[in-house]
């Protein structure tokens, strides 16, 4: 089994999402020995945002006249999508930034959302091609946002995006209210610990 451990917060040791992803990975390894882990830190090594060069992966593989910059960016996109497709489990640190996700994480999603690789369009509409994996999201928030809140474009976006790619097993480990005082932060992290225990023990949805 392969696990991709992905962080996106630039706050290093001060990051609650990084603490949670480390705990998730640690508990997963304890309960699923033999899992191999690949690490991706988007704060240290984020792909560039899509532009005229990095959109090259949308061109045919045998397209002529690609520039050196386009070839380099194509190699980045290929590495990232291959890494994602090879993973059975993805542990994803996703703090809420201005009601959404960090731009580094969005840049990664834009690279792995590739027609013909992770999704395709059919006569009946889009079809995800990256199913059979589990995604565990470490979701952290300074405030508290009820389900369906018009200000929440973090977890809802990630569920929709991974669903579009065919991933139906998306598990959320949430710690919210982290900026609302020490007691609220402590309660939030304690609740997240309980969710970690639950979501790392249940692997029935995994497909070998």
C-alpha positions as CSV (number, residue, x, y, z in Angstrom):
1,X,0.0,0.0,0.0
2,X,1.3,3.5,-0.9
3,X,0.5,6.6,1.1
4,X,1.1,10.2,-0.2
5,X,1.6,12.6,2.7
6,X,0.9,16.1,1.4
7,X,1.1,19.4,3.4
8,X,0.3,22.9,2.1
9,X,0.7,25.2,5.2
10,X,3.8,27.5,5.2
11,X,3.6,27.8,9.0
12,X,6.1,25.0,9.7
13,X,6.0,23.9,13.4
14,X,3.2,26.5,14.1
15,X,0.9,24.7,11.7
16,X,-2.0,22.8,13.2
17,X,-2.7,21.0,9.9
18,X,0.9,19.7,9.8
19,X,0.5,18.4,13.3
20,X,-2.7,16.6,12.3
21,X,-1.3,15.1,9.0
22,X,1.7,13.8,11.0
23,X,-0.6,12.2,13.5
24,X,-2.8,10.7,10.8
25,X,0.2,9.2,9.0
26,X,1.7,7.9,12.2
27,X,-1.6,6.2,13.2
28,X,-2.1,4.8,9.7
29,X,1.3,3.3,9.7
30,X,0.8,1.8,13.2
31,X,-2.5,0.2,12.0
32,X,-1.4,-0.7,8.5
33,X,2.2,-1.9,8.7
34,X,4.0,-2.3,5.4
35,X,2.6,1.0,4.0
36,X,5.2,3.0,2.1
37,X,5.1,6.8,2.5
38,X,6.0,9.5,-0.1
39,X,6.1,13.1,1.2
40,X,5.2,16.2,-0.7
41,X,5.6,19.6,1.0
42,X,3.8,22.2,-1.2
43,X,5.1,25.1,0.9
44,X,8.7,24.1,0.1
45,X,8.1,22.7,-3.4
46,X,4.9,24.0,-5.0
47,X,4.3,23.8,-8.7
48,X,3.8,27.1,-10.5
49,X,0.3,28.3,-11.2
50,X,-1.1,27.5,-14.6
51,X,0.2,29.7,-17.4
52,X,1.0,29.5,-21.1
53,X,3.9,27.1,-20.3
54,X,2.5,24.9,-17.6
55,X,-0.7,24.3,-19.6
56,X,1.3,22.2,-22.0
57,X,0.0,18.9,-20.5
58,X,-3.3,19.7,-22.2
59,X,-1.5,19.4,-25.6
60,X,-1.1,16.0,-27.4
61,X,1.9,14.0,-26.1
62,X,3.5,14.2,-29.6
63,X,2.8,17.9,-30.0
64,X,5.6,19.6,-31.9
65,X,7.2,23.0,-31.2
66,X,7.2,22.8,-27.4
67,X,9.6,25.2,-25.8
68,X,12.1,24.1,-23.2
69,X,10.0,25.8,-20.5
70,X,6.9,23.8,-21.6
71,X,8.8,20.6,-21.6
72,X,10.0,21.3,-18.0
73,X,6.5,22.1,-16.8
74,X,5.1,19.1,-18.5
75,X,7.6,16.9,-16.6
76,X,6.4,18.5,-13.3
77,X,2.8,17.8,-14.2
78,X,3.6,14.2,-15.2
79,X,5.5,13.7,-11.9
80,X,2.6,15.0,-9.8
81,X,-0.2,13.2,-11.5
82,X,1.7,9.9,-11.6
83,X,2.5,10.3,-7.9
84,X,-1.2,10.9,-7.1
85,X,-2.4,8.0,-9.2
86,X,0.1,5.6,-7.6
87,X,-1.2,6.4,-4.1
88,X,-3.7,4.2,-2.4
89,X,-4.1,6.7,0.4
90,X,-3.6,10.5,0.3
91,X,-3.2,12.4,3.6
92,X,-3.8,16.0,2.8
93,X,-3.2,19.1,5.0
94,X,-5.7,21.8,4.0
95,X,-6.0,24.8,6.3
96,X,-8.7,27.3,5.5
97,X,-7.3,30.5,4.0
98,X,-9.8,33.3,3.3
99,X,-12.6,30.7,3.3
100,X,-10.9,28.5,0.7
101,X,-7.6,26.5,0.4
102,X,-4.0,27.7,0.1
103,X,-3.0,28.7,-3.4
104,X,-0.2,26.2,-3.3
105,X,-2.7,23.4,-2.8
106,X,-4.9,24.8,-5.6
107,X,-1.8,24.8,-7.9
108,X,-1.3,21.1,-7.2
109,X,-4.9,20.2,-7.9
110,X,-4.7,22.1,-11.2
111,X,-1.7,19.9,-12.2
112,X,-3.4,16.6,-11.3
113,X,-6.7,17.4,-12.8
114,X,-5.8,16.0,-16.3
115,X,-8.3,14.9,-18.9
116,X,-7.6,11.3,-19.9
117,X,-5.5,10.7,-16.7
118,X,-7.7,11.5,-13.7
119,X,-11.0,12.2,-15.5
120,X,-12.6,12.1,-18.9
121,X,-15.7,13.4,-20.6
122,X,-18.3,11.0,-21.9
123,X,-21.7,11.2,-23.6
124,X,-23.2,11.1,-20.1
125,X,-20.9,13.7,-18.6
126,X,-17.6,13.7,-16.7
127,X,-16.2,10.4,-15.3
128,X,-13.5,10.2,-12.7
129,X,-10.6,7.9,-13.4
130,X,-8.8,8.1,-10.0
131,X,-11.2,6.0,-7.9
132,X,-10.2,3.2,-5.5
133,X,-8.2,5.4,-3.2
134,X,-8.9,7.0,0.2
135,X,-8.3,10.7,0.8
136,X,-8.0,11.9,4.4
137,X,-8.1,15.7,4.8
138,X,-6.7,17.5,7.8
139,X,-9.0,20.5,7.8
140,X,-8.0,23.4,10.1
141,X,-9.9,26.7,10.6
142,X,-9.5,29.7,12.8
143,X,-13.2,30.2,13.0
144,X,-16.3,27.9,13.0
145,X,-18.3,27.3,9.9
146,X,-21.5,25.3,9.9
147,X,-22.1,22.8,7.1
148,X,-23.5,24.6,4.2
149,X,-22.2,28.0,5.2
150,X,-21.9,30.4,2.3
151,X,-18.4,31.3,3.5
152,X,-17.1,27.7,3.4
153,X,-15.3,26.9,0.2
154,X,-12.6,24.6,1.7
155,X,-13.9,21.2,2.6
156,X,-16.8,21.5,0.1
157,X,-14.4,22.3,-2.7
158,X,-12.1,19.4,-1.8
159,X,-15.0,16.9,-1.7
160,X,-16.3,18.2,-5.0
161,X,-12.9,18.1,-6.7
162,X,-11.9,14.7,-5.5
163,X,-15.4,13.4,-6.3
164,X,-14.9,14.8,-9.8
165,X,-11.7,12.7,-10.1
166,X,-13.6,9.6,-9.0
167,X,-12.6,9.5,-5.3
168,X,-15.6,8.6,-3.3
169,X,-13.9,7.9,0.0
170,X,-13.0,11.3,1.3
171,X,-12.6,11.5,5.1
172,X,-12.4,14.8,7.1
173,X,-10.4,15.3,10.2
174,X,-11.5,18.8,11.3
175,X,-10.1,21.2,13.9
176,X,-11.9,24.5,13.8
177,X,-12.2,27.5,16.2
178,X,-8.4,27.4,16.6
179,X,-8.2,31.2,16.8
180,X,-11.0,31.5,19.3
181,X,-8.9,31.1,22.5
182,X,-6.8,28.4,24.2
183,X,-9.8,26.4,25.4
184,X,-11.5,26.4,22.0
185,X,-8.2,25.3,20.4
186,X,-7.7,22.5,22.9
187,X,-11.2,21.2,22.4
188,X,-10.8,21.4,18.6
189,X,-7.5,19.4,18.6
190,X,-9.0,16.8,21.0
191,X,-12.0,16.3,18.7
192,X,-9.6,15.9,15.8
193,X,-7.7,13.2,17.6
194,X,-10.9,11.2,18.0
195,X,-11.6,11.6,14.2
196,X,-8.0,10.4,13.4
197,X,-8.5,7.2,15.4
198,X,-11.8,6.6,13.5
199,X,-10.6,7.4,10.0
200,X,-7.3,5.5,10.2
201,X,-8.9,2.3,11.5
202,X,-11.5,1.9,8.8
203,X,-10.0,0.8,5.5
204,X,-12.9,-1.1,4.1
205,X,-13.3,1.2,1.1
206,X,-9.7,0.7,0.0
207,X,-9.2,-1.3,-3.2
208,X,-5.9,-3.2,-3.5
